[in-house]
Each structure stands twice: as C-alpha cells, then as structure tokens.
Amino acid sequence: MTASTHIPAFTPRATEVPVAPDGMVPVPERRALIISDIHSNQVALDAVLRDARACGGFDEVWVLGDIVGYGPQPNEVIQCLRDLSAAGTVVTAVGGNHEHAVLGVYHPLGGMHSRASACADWNRAALTEASVAFLEVLPDMAEAGFRDGTPRFTLAHGAPCASVSKHPRTSRRAPCRCRYDYSSDFGVLDRSMRVIGTPHLVVGHTHEPRIARFPRRRQPGGSTIIQIRENDGFAFDTGRFVINPGSVGQPRDGDPRASYAVLALPGSGSDAITVTHRRVSYDVSAIQSEMMRVRLPLEMATRLSYGE
C-alpha cells in the first residue's frame, strides 16, 4: 500500500535536531491539513490555504479525492498541490470517483447524473498532459499519520472495502463500486473499519463534515456520531474514529463556505490527537462566473450559493 503520494519528489534540507538528556530525539507535533472534494475550485482552495496558514499552518496535506469534476479549474488545483509538494509540504493524495470518470476508467453516466457527467467531460477535455499524469498515479487508499514507523490513519475517498484494501492502486483497472458508498451510516462505516489496517479512517465523498467513533472492541451501542462545531478542537479519546472534513469546492450541508479540517498529531510525550473543523468564506461569484464563461451547467454553478 502506498504510504504517501509526493508530487514531485522533494528532498528536505538537513537541520540540527535537539537531543534530550536521555539521548532520545524529541518528535515535534505535526499538523495535517485535511481537504476533500475540491472539485476544480481553485478559488475555494486558495481561501482554505490562506485560512489554514493564518490559524497555525500545517506540515502535511491529506487530499481525499475528487480533486477534479464540477468546477472550471482542474489544472489550477492540480498545479497548486504540486506547488505545495515542491515547497516541502508532504502531500498525501488519493483518487475519487470523479478522477475515475475524468480519466475514463468507467463511463460517468454509469454512476453520475447528466450534469455531473457533462462537467466530467469538460474537465477531461481541459486537462493538460501533466495533470492527467498526476491523476493517473493516485492510489485509491493511502496511509498517513505515522508514529514510530506505524501509520495511524487510512485515507480514502469513499468507504473502503476488502477489494480496495487488497488492491489500493487501480491505474486503469475498473473500480469496485462499493468504494464509493457514502460513508454516512454505521453499517457502511463498520464494514470499512473492519478491513483497514490502521486505527482510524479519514474519508470524503459525502460533502458533509462529521466524526464517528467506534469502540476498540465490537460492542452493542458503542458507536456514535459526534457533532462537529466550527472552530472547536475535538480530542481523540479511546476508540477508533472516522473523520470527514466536508467539501472544499462544493459543500452540501446548507453552508456554502469551504469546509476543511486540521489534525494535530502529537509529538513526544503525548498521545493526544485533536481535530479542528474550519469553515471559510470565498468569492463564490468568481467561480460561478468562470463556470458560466466555459458553459458548465447552470445548476452546478447555482448550487454553490446555497451549499447544496
């Protein structure tokens, strides 16, 4: 399984690391920016990056798929992710159903309504060769949040299934449909938690932010949905967790603002993991104007005003 997707390869500069009196090298806290469902909306992504940098910054970026589709700026979004990686940020990215549709792995009408299919067709025609190459190497699942060499989080677009766990990289292979189940009920989530190899799961696809908690051991009534309040930091306690940051480029929870999350990975001497959900306004009219200019479906532009 691919642990992370670095695009392009980056070699960090060597720095002096202080050593504790006991000879152990302390591990600093790391912050992971979690984004999903950007959907070719660079205006929203720019707003998210500005907000995240103003609120403490980030060391890693976890991208949960559907980078393209719907919007008019697929190449700009992909180049932005490339630039983050080139600047030294660890970018771990997975593909989603819109990547498969745009790449022609399956016909979009097989799982999309006609307006989404029209957007996929437009995105396919707009992609540069470099952008196609970027999308083609995205795995369906990845692992991140390493501590002592062991990953703590599985990243996926939709709900992972046993097939995806065994074959994390699809390339041009037809995708398993169940990987795009909407991870919004406990049955789907429970199935996913049983097939991944890490304690926690991070997914997108629903375009709605949420956290679900599962017990370490199966027990009746032990699973709960945790209400996420904007700007509140949620501290992980016992159990296993599913995190969904919502959508950057096309929220569907009645709030048109871009949605994302920041995960604080503990350093030495701490086991506390916290996740903070953020919303940020962006110039919706600017992206709508661009969608109209390139003649994407009107409904796809209008819905951005209402977060639906």
ChimeraX attribute file (.defattr): number of C-alpha atoms within 10 A of each C-alpha:
attribute: neighborCount
match mode: 1-to-1
recipient: residues
	/A:1	13
	/A:2	15
	/A:3	17
	/A:4	19
	/A:5	21
	/A:6	18
	/A:7	21
	/A:8	16
	/A:9	12
	/A:10	13
	/A:11	8
	/A:12	9
	/A:13	6
	/A:14	6
	/A:15	6
	/A:16	5
	/A:17	9
	/A:18	11
	/A:19	10
	/A:20	9
	/A:21	7
	/A:22	6
	/A:23	8
	/A:24	10
	/A:25	12
	/A:26	13
	/A:27	15
	/A:28	11
	/A:29	13
	/A:30	15
	/A:31	20
	/A:32	23
	/A:33	24
	/A:34	29
	/A:35	29
	/A:36	32
	/A:37	30
	/A:38	31
	/A:39	27
	/A:40	26
	/A:41	27
	/A:42	23
	/A:43	21
	/A:44	26
	/A:45	25
	/A:46	15
	/A:47	18
	/A:48	26
	/A:49	17
	/A:50	12
	/A:51	16
	/A:52	18
	/A:53	11
	/A:54	10
	/A:55	11
	/A:56	9
	/A:57	16
	/A:58	20
	/A:59	14
	/A:60	22
	/A:61	22
	/A:62	27
	/A:63	26
	/A:64	30
	/A:65	30
	/A:66	25
	/A:67	31
	/A:68	32
	/A:69	28
	/A:70	30
	/A:71	28
	/A:72	27
	/A:73	23
	/A:74	25
	/A:75	20
	/A:76	17
	/A:77	23
	/A:78	21
	/A:79	16
	/A:80	15
	/A:81	23
	/A:82	19
	/A:83	15
	/A:84	17
	/A:85	21
	/A:86	17
	/A:87	12
	/A:88	17
	/A:89	20
	/A:90	21
	/A:91	23
	/A:92	27
	/A:93	31
	/A:94	29
	/A:95	27
	/A:96	28
	/A:97	26
	/A:98	27
	/A:99	24
	/A:100	24
	/A:101	25
	/A:102	24
	/A:103	21
	/A:104	15
	/A:105	17
	/A:106	16
	/A:107	15
	/A:108	22
	/A:109	14
	/A:110	10
	/A:111	15
	/A:112	15
	/A:113	10
	/A:114	13
	/A:115	16
	/A:116	21
	/A:117	21
	/A:118	18
	/A:119	25
	/A:120	28
	/A:121	19
	/A:122	20
	/A:123	27
	/A:124	20
	/A:125	10
	/A:126	15
	/A:127	20
	/A:128	13
	/A:129	9
	/A:130	12
	/A:131	18
	/A:132	17
	/A:133	11
	/A:134	17
	/A:135	23
	/A:136	17
	/A:137	17
	/A:138	23
	/A:139	26
	/A:140	28
	/A:141	31
	/A:142	25
	/A:143	27
	/A:144	22
	/A:145	23
	/A:146	12
	/A:147	13
	/A:148	6
	/A:149	7
	/A:150	11
	/A:151	17
	/A:152	16
	/A:153	21
	/A:154	22
	/A:155	33
	/A:156	30
	/A:157	29
	/A:158	30
	/A:159	25
	/A:160	30
	/A:161	22
	/A:162	16
	/A:163	13
	/A:164	21
	/A:165	18
	/A:166	11
	/A:167	12
	/A:168	19
	/A:169	21
	/A:170	19
	/A:171	16
	/A:172	13
	/A:173	10
	/A:174	11
	/A:175	19
	/A:176	13
	/A:177	11
	/A:178	15
	/A:179	23
	/A:180	20
	/A:181	17
	/A:182	17
	/A:183	23
	/A:184	17
	/A:185	11
	/A:186	15
	/A:187	9
	/A:188	17
	/A:189	23
	/A:190	16
	/A:191	15
	/A:192	20
	/A:193	21
	/A:194	13
	/A:195	15
	/A:196	21
	/A:197	14
	/A:198	18
	/A:199	17
	/A:200	21
	/A:201	26
	/A:202	24
	/A:203	30
	/A:204	30
	/A:205	26
	/A:206	23
	/A:207	24
	/A:208	19
	/A:209	23
	/A:210	20
	/A:211	18
	/A:212	19
	/A:213	21
	/A:214	23
	/A:215	15
	/A:216	12
	/A:217	9
	/A:218	10
	/A:219	9
	/A:220	7
	/A:221	8
	/A:222	12
	/A:223	17
	/A:224	13
	/A:225	15
	/A:226	13
	/A:227	11
	/A:228	17
	/A:229	13
	/A:230	12
	/A:231	13
	/A:232	12
	/A:233	18
	/A:234	17
	/A:235	13
	/A:236	14
	/A:237	12
	/A:238	10
	/A:239	14
	/A:240	18
	/A:241	25
	/A:242	22
	/A:243	22
	/A:244	30
	/A:245	31
	/A:246	30
	/A:247	31
	/A:248	30
	/A:249	34
	/A:250	31
	/A:251	25
	/A:252	19
	/A:253	17
	/A:254	13
	/A:255	17
	/A:256	23
	/A:257	27
	/A:258	26
	/A:259	32
	/A:260	25
	/A:261	27
	/A:262	26
	/A:263	24
	/A:264	21
	/A:265	20
	/A:266	18
	/A:267	15
	/A:268	12
	/A:269	9
	/A:270	10
	/A:271	11
	/A:272	12
	/A:273	16
	/A:274	17
	/A:275	24
	/A:276	20
	/A:277	22
	/A:278	24
	/A:279	21
	/A:280	18
	/A:281	14
	/A:282	18
	/A:283	11
	/A:284	19
	/A:285	14
	/A:286	11
	/A:287	22
	/A:288	21
	/A:289	13
	/A:290	16
	/A:291	22
	/A:292	14
	/A:293	10
	/A:294	11
	/A:295	13
	/A:296	22
	/A:297	17
	/A:298	12
	/A:299	9
	/A:300	19
	/A:301	21
	/A:302	15
	/A:303	16
	/A:304	22
	/A:305	17
	/A:306	14
	/A:307	19
	/A:308	15
